[in-house]
């Protein structure tokens, strides 16, 4: 389920179980009356971790997929340094 932008009171009354289920999963559901924000439907218990709290507040969107599925960086052009070598040099310059 995706998080709604906001829902009206009529929509909340007609589909209360849908929005309560969203709140149970940690989503924060904004409720409006005549287009004005009047309340939030939120989970009864605070999420345990800071990441869960940020996600519930809509301030964090967790990544999907696996980083290992990404392709390796392209090889350096002949005569150029690889990205790894360049990064190593930059780090060495910062240390000293």
N, C-alpha and C positions, 0 to 999 in steps of 0.2 A: 504494500500500500504506500502510495506517495503522500507526503504531507500536503494538506490543502493550504491555499493562500489564506482563506478565511471562510467561515460558513455563517449563514444567517440563522437566526433563532428558529425559523420555520424548518429549515433544512435539518437542524439539530433535533427538533422534535420528531420529524418524520423518519430520520435514520440514526436515532440515538445510539443504538447498539453498535453501529459501524464506527462512530466517533469515539465511543467508550473503548472499543477494542483498540483503536489507534492510540488512545491515551495509555492503555495498559501496556502497549509495546514501547512506551517511552516518548511518543510524539506529543508535541504541544499544539493543541488545536485552537486557533483564534476564533472567537465567536463575535459576530457583529449584530447590531440592531439598527436597521435602516442605514446600513453602510458605515456605521461608527463602531469601532472596537469597544466591546463592553466587558469581555471576560476571556479567560483561557481555560480550556479543559486540559488538565494536566494529570500525570500519573499520581496516585496516592502516596507512593513512596519515592524518595529521591533516589536516582540512580547511584550506584556505589562508586564508580570511578569518575574522574573528571572528564574523560573522553565520552562516557555515556551521558553525563550531564550536558556537555556541549552539543552532543548529537540531538538530545531531547529538546534543547532550546533552539535547534535549527542553526547553530553557529558552526557546526562541523558536519561534513559529509564524508563518510568513510570511503576509502578507496576500494575498488573492485579489481579482481584479476590477480595475477601473480607476477611479481616483478621478474621472476626467473623466465617468464615467457617472452620478455623483451629481447629484441635482437642485440647482438654485441655492437659496440660502436664501430663505425666504418674505419678501415685501416688508414693510416696517415699516407699522404702523398709522398712520392719518392723525394728524399731530401728534407722532409719536414719531421718534426718530433711528434710522437704519438700524444694523445690526450693525457695518458697516464704520466708520461715524462714531463709534460708541461705543468700538470697539477703538482707533481712532486717538487719541481723547481720553485713554483709559487709558494708552496708550503715551507720549503727550506729558507726562502728569502724572508718570510714572516717570522721565523724562529730566531734569526740572528740579526 
